[in-house]
Amino acid sequence: MSDAYASLADVLDRLGELTGRPGRLPEALDVAGLSYRTGIPVGVVVELLSGGRAPEACLAQRVRQRLDFIRESRRRPDGKRYSLDELARIAGTSRQWLSEWRKSGMPSLEHADRLRRFFGLPAGFFTADEPEALHEALQPVVQALEAEADPLLRLRESGLIRLAARAPQMNARQLATLADLAEMIIASERAEGTSGRAEGTGRA
C-alpha cells in the first residue's frame, strides 16, 4: 500500500469511529461536497471512502480531468458555465494555450495557480493524486467531528485548562482575559463545527 493510501486508511478508520459507521462512510459523509472540493468524481470518492482504490491515471490525465471538472462544477455568477476564453483570462493566458493545456495535461505552474486561487481551490488541486487529495479534504471533517465528540478538546489543546487551574493565583483582569479567550475558542469551534457538518457530513 502506498503512503497516500496508508494515510487515507488511517483517516477512514478514525472517521469510522467518530461516525459509528465503519465501512459505511459514503452513507455518513457528504460525498458530493468532497468531490466538489477535490475534483475527484463522485464515484471515485465513494470507492475511496469504502476502502477501494482510484483508477490509475498519469499526471497529464489527472490535470486534464481536474480542469474539465472546474468547467463543469464552477459557474459564473449568472449560473452559466465559464467559457475557455474566460478561463484563459482568469489564468492570465490565451485560449490557444489553454486548449494546448487540455491536450497535453501539462500546464504552466503560474497559470494553474492563478486558476486555483481564483476558484478558492486547495494547493495541489491539479496535481495531487486521489488518495492524497481526499486525505486533505477529510482533515476538517475529522476535526469537526472530534470537536463535536469532545467539546473541551480545543481548550485542552490551547492550554487554557492548565491556565484555569492557576485561577486562584490570578487577579481579576487576568481571569477576565482568560474567560474572553475561552469564549473566543468556543465560538470559533461552534462555527467551524456547524460549517464542517454542513459541508462534510450528511448523516442519515
C-alpha positions in Angstrom: 0.0 0.0 0.0 1.4 3.4 -1.0 2.0 6.0 1.7 -1.0 8.1 0.4 -3.4 5.1 0.7 -2.0 4.2 4.1 -2.5 7.7 5.4 -6.0 7.8 3.9 -6.8 4.4 5.5 -5.8 5.8 9.0 -8.2 8.8 8.5 -11.0 6.4 7.3 -10.6 4.3 10.4 -10.8 7.4 12.6 -13.9 8.6 10.7 -15.5 5.1 11.2 -15.0 5.5 14.9 -16.4 9.1 15.0 -19.4 8.4 12.9 -20.2 4.9 14.2 -20.3 3.7 10.6 -17.0 1.9 9.9 -17.1 0.5 6.3 -20.1 2.7 5.5 -18.6 6.1 5.3 -20.3 7.1 2.0 -23.6 7.0 3.9 -22.2 9.2 6.7 -20.3 11.9 4.7 -21.1 14.5 2.1 -19.8 12.7 -0.9 -20.8 15.4 -3.4 -19.2 18.1 -1.2 -15.9 16.1 -1.0 -16.0 15.7 -4.8 -16.6 19.4 -5.3 -13.6 20.4 -3.2 -11.2 17.8 -4.6 -12.1 17.5 -8.2 -12.4 13.7 -7.8 -15.6 12.2 -9.4 -18.3 11.2 -7.0 -18.0 7.5 -7.9 -14.3 7.6 -7.1 -14.9 9.3 -3.8 -17.3 6.6 -2.9 -14.8 3.9 -3.8 -12.0 5.5 -1.8 -14.3 6.0 1.2 -15.2 2.4 1.0 -11.5 1.4 1.2 -11.0 0.9 -2.6 -8.6 2.4 -5.0 -8.9 5.1 -7.7 -8.4 4.2 -11.3 -4.7 4.5 -12.3 -4.1 7.8 -14.2 -0.9 9.6 -15.2 -0.3 13.2 -14.2 -1.4 14.6 -17.6 -4.7 12.7 -17.4 -5.3 14.0 -13.9 -4.6 17.6 -14.8 -7.0 17.4 -17.8 -9.7 15.8 -15.7 -9.4 18.5 -13.0 -9.6 21.3 -15.5 -12.7 19.8 -17.1 -14.1 19.3 -13.6 -13.7 23.1 -12.9 -15.7 23.9 -16.1 -18.4 21.5 -15.1 -18.7 22.3 -11.4 -17.9 26.0 -11.1 -20.4 28.5 -12.5 -20.3 32.2 -13.2 -22.5 34.5 -11.0 -25.2 34.2 -13.7 -25.2 30.4 -13.4 -23.6 29.8 -16.8 -20.5 27.7 -17.4 -17.2 29.5 -17.8 -16.0 29.6 -21.4 -12.5 28.6 -22.4 -11.8 32.3 -23.2 -12.9 33.3 -19.7 -10.8 30.6 -18.1 -7.8 31.7 -20.2 -8.3 35.3 -19.0 -8.5 34.2 -15.4 -5.3 32.2 -15.8 -3.6 35.2 -17.5 -3.0 33.5 -20.8 -4.6 32.8 -24.2 -7.4 30.4 -25.2 -4.8 28.7 -27.5 -2.5 28.0 -24.6 -5.5 26.7 -22.5 -6.5 24.4 -25.4 -3.0 23.1 -25.6 -3.0 22.5 -21.8 -6.2 20.4 -22.1 -4.5 18.3 -24.8 -1.2 17.8 -23.1 -2.2 18.0 -19.5 0.9 20.0 -18.7 0.1 23.5 -17.5 2.4 26.3 -16.5 2.6 26.4 -12.7 1.9 30.2 -12.7 -1.2 29.9 -14.9 -2.5 26.9 -13.0 -2.0 28.7 -9.7 -4.0 31.7 -10.9 -6.9 29.4 -11.7 -6.6 27.6 -8.4 -6.6 30.9 -6.4 -9.5 32.4 -8.4 -11.7 29.4 -7.6 -10.5 29.0 -4.0 -9.1 25.5 -4.7 -6.7 23.8 -2.3 -3.0 23.7 -3.0 -2.1 20.9 -5.3 -5.6 20.7 -6.7 -4.5 19.9 -10.3 -1.7 17.5 -9.4 -2.5 15.7 -6.1 -3.4 12.1 -6.6 -6.8 10.9 -5.5 -6.0 9.4 -2.1 -3.8 12.4 -1.2 -6.5 14.9 -2.2 -9.2 13.1 -0.3 -7.0 12.8 2.7 -6.5 16.5 2.9 -10.2 17.2 2.3 -11.2 14.9 5.2 -9.0 16.7 7.8 -11.5 19.4 8.6 -14.3 16.8 8.7 -12.3 14.8 11.3 -11.6 17.9 13.3 -15.3 19.0 13.3 -16.4 15.5 14.4 -13.7 15.3 17.1 -14.8 18.7 18.5 -18.4 17.6 18.5 -17.4 14.4 20.4 -15.2 16.3 22.8 -16.2 20.0 23.3 -13.2 20.6 25.6 -10.7 19.4 23.0 -9.7 22.9 21.8 -9.5 24.2 25.3 -7.0 21.4 26.2 -5.0 22.0 23.1 -4.7 25.7 23.8 -3.6 25.1 27.3 -6.5 27.1 28.8 -7.5 24.2 31.1 -4.0 24.3 32.6 -4.2 28.0 33.0 -7.6 27.7 34.6 -6.0 25.5 37.3 -4.0 28.6 38.3 -7.1 30.7 38.7 -6.7 31.2 42.5 -3.3 33.0 41.8 -4.8 35.3 39.1 -6.1 38.8 39.5 -9.5 39.9 38.2 -8.0 41.3 35.0 -6.2 38.1 34.2 -9.3 36.0 34.9 -11.3 38.2 32.6 -8.7 37.8 29.8 -8.7 34.0 30.3 -12.6 33.9 30.1 -12.5 36.0 26.9 -10.0 33.6 25.3 -12.1 30.6 26.2 -15.2 32.3 24.8 -13.4 33.0 21.5 -12.3 29.4 21.1 -15.7 28.0 21.9 -17.4 30.4 19.5 -14.9 29.6 16.8 -15.3 25.8 17.4 -19.1 26.1 17.2 -18.9 28.0 13.9 -16.4 25.5 12.4 -18.4 22.6 13.6 -21.5 23.9 12.0 -19.7 24.5 8.7 -18.0 21.1 8.8 -21.3 19.3 9.4 -22.9 21.2 6.6 -20.1 20.6 4.1 -18.5 17.4 5.1 -21.2 15.3 6.8 -24.6 14.2 5.8 -25.6 11.6 8.3 -28.9 9.9 7.6 
